[in-house]
Amino acid sequence: MAIARPPVWKIASILAVGTLAASTSAIIIRFAFAAADVQGAGFSLVLAASRLTVASLMLLPAWRSFRGTSPTPQAIGFSVAAGLFLAVHFATWISSLSYTSVAASTSLVTTNPIWVALISWIWFKEKPAIATLVGIGFAITGSLVITIADAGTGGTGINPPLGNALALIGSIAVSIHFLLGRQAQRLGLSVTNHIVVTYATAALGLLPLPFLFGASYTSYSSTVYLCIALMAIFPQLVGHTSFNWAVRWISPTLVALTILAEPVGSGLLAFILFQENPGGLVILGGVIILMGVAIAALGATQQPPSSAEL
């Protein structure tokens, strides 16, 4: 049976908790890199795959939620596709932290409201408002400022342009992930069913990739495995699950807007823990991006997804 829409305060509270949990992701990843004393795509993929695998294992009891249900193949297909794009998101974004600063990476990866609006326009023919188009212009300008700042002034990271590009790809991928998840729920798949299918698919998609780069899942310090467990619990199960739950009740654009608090928390923690000063231009670019995304999200014409059963 259909479940009544939760009150606004509950939706806002869950989104706040989810955003707070998600903001720890970049910091935990940096600790993992420091503990392993490695850089590059191989170890990044180990972290991404391990994070999702541990989260999926923790969700094994949730597979019982399929009992007594008859999800359509199309709904399952959307959840599987959402999982594949989630895998792309984590593979590219986590890799970006090896090459650019936390502030640049998190600012660029959280431009996803822009891409949600654009993809919705192309895919669902949901034409964005003028305010959304203005916001897109702001966000693109901010992204260029960050890219130029990192490339021209030696911003934190061994290859800032590559890191920034990976972060943007991660942003587009997670935007598609949210929209596919909305479609799965509109077709009757419950939030719980969608989460277990999506996370498991993403984990399976990522598991073989580290071997292509000569990396392995063993021989790391206990600190690395602790970081993986923390990533699975807080950013993944608390953070991303909160966002997927919220997409059921409000538009993906508004969910993405809430995630904009993530760079603030991540950047502050990076400054405290790593003494990482992103520089004036990176800060300026981040502010421009946040302004653009806020304008775009407020002007978006997304409709909330239909209710699904838990």
N, C-alpha and C positions, 0 to 999 in steps of 0.2 A: 504494500500500500504506500501511497505517497506520504512523505513526511513534511510537516509544516516548515516554512522558511524560518530559520532562527532569527531572533531579534538582532537589531543592528549592533548593539553592544557586544554580543557574543561573537559576531563575525569580526568586528574590529579587534576584539581581544585576541582571538585566535590568530589573526593576521599579524598583530603586534608581536606575539610570542614567536610566531614563525619567522618573522623578519629578524628578530633578535637572534634566534638560533642560526639563521642563515648567515648572519654577519660574522660568525666565528669561523666560517669555512676557510676563507683565504688565510687566516692566521694559523689555523691548525695545519693547513697544507704547508705553510712556510716552516713550521716547526718540524714537520715530517721531512722536508727537504734538508733542513739543517741536521737532523738526526741521522739521515742516510748519507749525507755528504755527497750527493749526486745531483746532477742537473739533466735536463733533456726530456724528450718525449717518452722514452721507455719507462722511467720511474713515474712520470705523470700518469701514464696509462695504468700502471700498477695501482696507484692510489685511486683512480677513478673506478676501475673494475672492482677493487677490493671493497671500496665504500659501498657500492651498489650490491655486491654479493653478500656482504654482511647484513645489510639492510633487508635484502630479500630473504635471507635465512631467518632473521628475526620475525619476518612476516609469514612464515610458513603456516602457523595456525590460522591465519586469515583466509587461506584457501578454502576453508570450510564454508565461507560465505557464499560459495557457488552452489551449495546444496539447495535443492528445491528451486533453483532459478533456471531460466532458459534464455541466456543471452544470445543475441543474433550474431552470426558470423561477421557481419559488417561492423557491429559494435566492438567485437573482439579485435577485428582488424585495425580499427582506429587506435585501440589501446596498444597493440603491438607496434604500430607505426610510431605512436607517441614515445614508446620506449626506445626505439631506434634513434629518434631525434634527441632524446634525453642522453643517450650514449654519446652522440656527436657533441652535444653541449658540454658534457663533462670532460671528454677527451681534449677538446680544443681549449676550453677555459682553464682547466687545471694546468695544461701545458703552457698557457700564456703566462702563468705566474713564474715560470722558469726564465722568462725573457724580458718581462717588463715589471713595473712597480705595482704594488697592491692597489694603490689609488687609481692608476691608469687602467688596470685590468678590471677592477670592480666598477669603475665609472662607465667603461665601454660595454661591459657585459650586461649592465642594467639599462641599456637603451632599448630593451625589448618591447616597451609599450609602443615605440615608434614602429617597430617591425610588425607587431600585432595589428596595428592600425592599417599598415600598408598591405599586409597579407590578407587581412579581412576584406579590404577593398578589392583585391584581385580575385580572391577565392570565393568569398560570399557575396560580392557585389555590394558590400556595405560601405558606401562612399563616406569618407571622413569629412568632418566639418572643416571650415576654413581655419579654425583655431588649430586643428590637428596638423594641417599642412604647414602652418607657421611654426608649430612645435618641431616638426620634422626638420625644417631649415635650421632652427636653433641647435638641435641635437647633432646634425651633421657638421655644423660649424664647430661645435665643441669637440667633437671627435677629431676633426682636423687639427685643432689647436693642441690637443694632447699628443697626437702623432708627431706633429712638427716639434713640439717641445721636447719630447723624449728623444727624437732622432737628432735634433740639432744641438742640444745642450748636454747630452750624455746623461739623460734621465736614468733612474735606477733600473738596472736590468742589463743582461748581456746582449740582447738584440731587441730593443723596444719596438721597432716597426713590426717585426714578426709577432711579438707578443700582443701588440695592439690588434693586429689582423686576426689572430686566433681568438681574442676576446670578442671581437665583433661577430665572427662566425658562430661562436658559442651563444651570443645573444640572439641571433637569428634562429638558431636551432631550438633554443628553449621557447622561443615565441611560437614556432610551429608545434612544439610539444604541447603547449597549453591549449592551442586551438584544436589539435587532434583530440586532446582529452575532453574538451568541451563537446565535441561531436560524439565521442563515445558515450558520454553521459546523456546527451540528447536522444541517443538511440536506445536508452534504457539500461545501460550498464551502471551498476552502483559505483559509488566512490571507492568503496573497499575493493571491489572486483577490479576496477580500473587500476588502482595503485599496485596491487600484487602482480598483475599482468605486465604493467609498464616497467616496474622496477626489475622484475625477473628478465624481461626482454633486454633491457639496457645492460644488465649484468652479463647475460650470455653474449651479447654483441661485443662487449669490451674484453671479456676474459682472454681470448686468444691474442689480442693485439700486442701486449707487451713483448711476447716472444719474437715478434717481427723486428723489434728493436734491440734484441739481445738482452732483455731484462727478464727477471724472474720474480716469483712471489716469496722467495725464501732468503735466508741469510741476512735479514735486516735486524736492527736492534729492537729491543722490546718497546722503545719509545715510538718507533715507526708504527708498530702494530697497535699501540695504544692510540696513536693519532687516527689510524684507520677506524678503530672502534668508535672514537669520539665523533668522527665525520659521519659515520653511519647513524649514530643516535641523534645528534643535534642538528646539523645542517640538513641531513636527508630525511630521517623519520619525523622529526619535529618540524623543520623548516619547509622542505618541499611538500610534505604531506599536508601541511596547513594550507599551502598555496593551492594544491589540487583540490582540497576540500572547499576552499573559498570559491574556486571557479564554478562550482556547482550552484552557488547562490548569487554571485555577482559577476560582472563581465571580466574577461581576461585582462582587458586594459586597466581596469581599476585594481586588479590584483597586482599587475605589473607595476603600477604606480606606487603601491605600498612597498614593493621591494626596493624602491629608490632609497629607503633609509639604510640599506645594506652598505653602500660605500662609506657613509658617515661612520658607522660603527667599525668597519674594517680599517678605514684609514686612521681612525683614532687609536685603535689597538696596535696598528703597525707603527705608529709614531711612538707609542709608549714602550712597546716590546722590542722593536728593531731600530728605533731612532731613525726611521725612514722619513726623510723630508722630501715630498714629491716635487717641490719647486713651485714657484708662483704661476707659471703658465699652465702646469698640469692642474693646479687648483682652479685657475680661471676656466680652463676647458671643462672641468668637472661641474662647475657652477652653471656654465652655459648649457651643458647637457641636461642637468637637472631642471633648469628652467624650461628647456624645450620639451622634455618628457612630460613635465607637469602640464604645460599648455596643451600638448597633444592628447594626453589622457583625459583632460577636462573636456576637450572637444570631440572625443571619440563617440561613436554612435553604436557601440556594442550593446547587444541585448543579453540579459542573463540567461544561462542555460536552464533547461527545464529540470524539474526535480527528478531525482532518482532515488531509489531506495538504498539504504545502507546495507 
